[in-house]
Amino acid sequence: MDGKLEPREEEQRVTERVHALRADGLPLRAITRTLASDGVSGRTGRALTLTQVARIARLSCTGA
């Protein structure tokens, strides 16, 4: 490895899903519940928290 970050395919899919649900007008809490009920988890294997989902949504808006 050359020290560069590489995108993880599963994380990219989750990010795209959060963006799509947000574009459909769902509030962050509803997105968090939806992801949890669908079995989506973070790197630790636990369900994503509201804070994590908010960060994903915010980063998509700023392009960061």
DRENRO-225835 format. One record per residue: x, y, z of N, C-alpha, C, O in turn; residue in one letter. Coordinates in nm, 3 decimals, padded with zeros to 5 digits, always signed. Each point is the difference from the previous one (the first is absolute). Example, Ala and Ser with C-alpha at 12.3 -4.5 7.8 and 13.67 -1.06 7.14 Angstrom:
BEGIN
       n_X       n_Y       n_Z      ca_X      ca_Y      ca_Z       c_X       c_Y       c_Z       o_X       o_Y       o_Z   r
   +01.319   -00.569   +00.780   -00.089   +00.119   +00.000   +00.090   +00.120   +00.000   +00.104   -00.002   +00.066   a
   -00.139   +00.107   -00.138   +00.082   +00.119   +00.006   -00.077   +00.109   +00.073   +00.051   +00.111   +00.017   s
END
This chain:
BEGIN
       n_X       n_Y       n_Z      ca_X      ca_Y      ca_Z       c_X       c_Y       c_Z       o_X       o_Y       o_Z   r
   +00.083   -00.118   +00.000   -00.083   +00.118   +00.000   +00.087   +00.124   +00.000   +00.108   +00.002   +00.060   m
   -00.155   +00.100   -00.127   +00.079   +00.122   -00.013   -00.043   +00.111   +00.095   +00.042   +00.115   -00.017   d
   -00.125   -00.146   +00.116   -00.043   +00.099   +00.097   -00.120   +00.083   -00.042   -00.044   +00.087   +00.075   g
   -00.010   -00.113   -00.192   -00.117   +00.073   -00.046   -00.127   -00.073   +00.044   -00.004   -00.123   +00.006   k
   -00.098   +00.201   +00.023   -00.129   -00.059   +00.032   -00.066   -00.051   -00.126   +00.003   +00.065   -00.105   l
   -00.063   -00.181   +00.117   -00.073   -00.055   -00.113   -00.145   -00.019   +00.041   -00.028   -00.044   +00.111   e
   -00.064   +00.077   -00.201   -00.141   -00.014   +00.034   -00.039   -00.146   +00.020   +00.049   -00.089   -00.069   p
   -00.136   +00.067   +00.164   -00.055   -00.133   +00.025   -00.134   -00.007   -00.070   -00.086   +00.086   +00.019   r
   +00.068   -00.189   -00.098   -00.121   -00.013   -00.081   -00.126   +00.001   +00.086   -00.097   +00.069   -00.034   e
   +00.095   -00.143   +00.145   -00.118   -00.003   +00.086   -00.029   +00.138   +00.058   -00.117   +00.040   +00.007   e
   +00.219   +00.032   +00.034   -00.021   +00.134   +00.055   -00.054   +00.095   -00.107   -00.082   +00.087   +00.029   e
   +00.129   -00.103   -00.151   -00.050   +00.083   -00.108   -00.149   -00.024   -00.024   -00.075   +00.094   -00.025   q
   +00.033   -00.221   +00.032   -00.142   -00.032   -00.017   -00.084   +00.061   +00.111   -00.108   +00.053   -00.026   r
   +00.157   -00.059   +00.148   -00.073   +00.059   +00.113   -00.010   +00.151   -00.018   -00.106   +00.059   +00.022   v
   +00.214   +00.003   -00.061   +00.002   +00.145   -00.023   -00.102   +00.038   -00.108   -00.075   +00.096   +00.017   t
   +00.074   -00.169   -00.125   -00.095   +00.027   -00.108   -00.144   -00.017   +00.049   -00.088   +00.077   -00.038   e
   +00.066   -00.177   +00.121   -00.135   -00.024   +00.052   -00.044   +00.113   +00.092   -00.113   +00.045   -00.008   r
   +00.203   -00.001   +00.096   -00.033   +00.112   +00.089   -00.036   +00.122   -00.084   -00.098   +00.069   +00.030   v
   +00.175   -00.041   -00.132   -00.026   +00.116   -00.087   -00.135   -00.013   -00.068   -00.075   +00.098   -00.008   h
   +00.044   -00.217   -00.041   -00.128   -00.021   -00.069   -00.117   +00.016   +00.096   -00.100   +00.063   -00.035   a
   +00.111   -00.119   +00.153   -00.109   +00.012   +00.098   -00.018   +00.145   +00.043   -00.112   +00.046   +00.020   l
   +00.222   +00.025   -00.005   -00.006   +00.141   +00.038   -00.064   +00.082   -00.112   -00.079   +00.090   +00.026   r
   +00.114   -00.122   -00.151   -00.058   +00.070   -00.114   -00.150   -00.026   -00.010   -00.074   +00.084   -00.051   a
   +00.029   -00.199   +00.100   -00.143   -00.032   +00.002   -00.072   +00.072   +00.113   -00.122   -00.009   +00.013   d
   +00.198   +00.082   +00.069   -00.060   +00.080   +00.106   -00.008   -00.066   +00.136   -00.061   +00.055   +00.092   g
   +00.122   -00.172   -00.075   -00.004   -00.066   +00.130   +00.087   +00.073   +00.100   +00.111   +00.043   -00.033   l
   -00.161   -00.028   +00.156   +00.083   +00.058   +00.105   +00.111   -00.097   +00.041   -00.009   -00.120   -00.026   p
   +00.112   +00.173   +00.087   +00.116   -00.082   +00.036   -00.037   -00.116   +00.092   +00.054   -00.110   -00.015   l
   -00.144   +00.132   +00.109   -00.041   -00.109   +00.090   -00.066   -00.114   -00.077   +00.024   -00.117   +00.029   r
   -00.106   +00.151   -00.127   -00.066   -00.103   -00.081   +00.102   -00.076   -00.084   -00.012   -00.122   -00.018   a
   +00.111   +00.192   -00.033   +00.106   -00.066   -00.077   +00.077   -00.096   +00.090   +00.029   -00.112   -00.040   i
   +00.003   +00.157   +00.160   +00.072   -00.084   +00.095   -00.080   -00.126   +00.031   +00.056   -00.110   +00.001   t
   -00.186   +00.124   +00.025   -00.086   -00.116   +00.028   -00.009   -00.093   -00.120   +00.005   -00.122   +00.015   r
   -00.017   +00.179   -00.134   -00.010   -00.080   -00.122   +00.125   -00.083   -00.020   -00.007   -00.120   -00.029   t
   +00.122   +00.182   +00.043   +00.126   -00.072   -00.017   +00.014   -00.112   +00.103   +00.043   -00.110   -00.033   l
   -00.080   +00.140   +00.157   +00.010   -00.100   +00.107   -00.094   -00.118   -00.028   +00.038   -00.115   +00.019   a
   -00.159   +00.144   -00.063   -00.095   -00.108   -00.026   +00.042   -00.085   -00.119   -00.040   -00.116   -00.012   s
   +00.120   +00.174   -00.076   +00.052   -00.074   -00.115   +00.132   -00.070   +00.030   +00.058   -00.064   -00.087   d
   -00.011   +00.077   +00.211   +00.121   -00.069   +00.041   +00.130   +00.067   -00.040   +00.106   -00.062   +00.003   g
   -00.113   +00.188   -00.040   +00.122   +00.073   -00.037   +00.079   +00.032   +00.127   -00.056   +00.046   +00.100   v
   +00.185   -00.073   -00.105   +00.084   +00.027   +00.116   +00.125   +00.075   -00.041   +00.036   +00.005   -00.118   s
   +00.029   +00.053   +00.217   +00.125   +00.072   -00.023   +00.118   -00.094   +00.009   -00.016   -00.122   +00.003   g
   +00.134   +00.179   +00.000   +00.123   -00.080   +00.005   +00.010   -00.087   +00.124   +00.066   -00.104   -00.002   r
   -00.131   +00.147   +00.111   +00.007   -00.077   +00.125   -00.098   -00.116   +00.001   +00.005   -00.085   +00.090   t
   -00.094   +00.081   -00.187   -00.102   -00.104   -00.003   -00.129   +00.041   +00.067   -00.098   -00.075   -00.002   g
   +00.096   +00.192   +00.061   -00.121   +00.052   +00.064   -00.078   +00.088   -00.097   +00.055   +00.049   -00.099   r
   -00.182   -00.032   +00.129   -00.084   +00.088   -00.082   +00.057   +00.142   +00.001   +00.059   +00.044   +00.098   a
   -00.078   +00.025   -00.208   +00.046   +00.139   -00.008   -00.082   +00.085   +00.096   -00.120   -00.022   +00.017   l
   +00.185   +00.119   +00.044   -00.068   +00.091   +00.092   -00.052   +00.121   -00.077   +00.037   +00.024   -00.115   t
   -00.123   +00.051   +00.180   -00.053   +00.122   -00.059   +00.114   +00.096   -00.037   -00.003   +00.062   -00.107   l
   +00.102   -00.051   +00.193   +00.115   +00.087   -00.027   +00.074   -00.043   -00.125   +00.039   +00.084   -00.082   t
   -00.017   -00.214   +00.066   +00.070   -00.049   -00.119   -00.080   +00.029   -00.127   +00.056   +00.043   -00.101   q
   -00.187   -00.068   +00.107   -00.084   +00.025   -00.117   -00.001   +00.150   -00.032   +00.003   +00.038   -00.117   v
   -00.008   +00.046   +00.219   +00.003   +00.145   -00.023   +00.130   +00.043   -00.066   +00.000   +00.085   -00.089   a
   +00.111   -00.144   +00.131   +00.129   +00.034   -00.062   +00.003   -00.043   -00.146   +00.049   +00.074   -00.086   r
   -00.100   -00.193   +00.058   -00.004   -00.048   -00.138   -00.083   +00.096   -00.085   +00.041   +00.039   -00.109   i
   -00.157   -00.001   +00.160   -00.088   +00.092   -00.074   +00.065   +00.137   -00.019   -00.009   +00.059   -00.107   a
   +00.074   -00.009   +00.211   +00.064   +00.132   -00.007   +00.116   -00.001   -00.099   +00.016   +00.094   -00.078   r
   +00.065   -00.199   +00.081   +00.114   -00.006   -00.092   -00.045   -00.005   -00.144   +00.069   +00.052   -00.089   l
   -00.181   -00.112   +00.064   -00.050   -00.007   -00.136   -00.041   +00.138   -00.050   +00.015   +00.033   -00.118   s
   -00.068   +00.048   +00.210   -00.045   +00.133   -00.038   +00.115   +00.096   -00.026   -00.009   +00.089   -00.085   c
   +00.119   -00.107   +00.160   +00.112   +00.092   -00.014   +00.100   -00.048   -00.105   +00.088   +00.076   -00.042   t
   -00.102   -00.201   +00.001   +00.093   -00.054   -00.098   +00.134   -00.034   +00.057   +00.094   -00.027   -00.075   g
   -00.081   +00.026   +00.208   +00.127   -00.030   +00.065   +00.029   -00.148   +00.002   +00.104   -00.043   +00.051   a
END
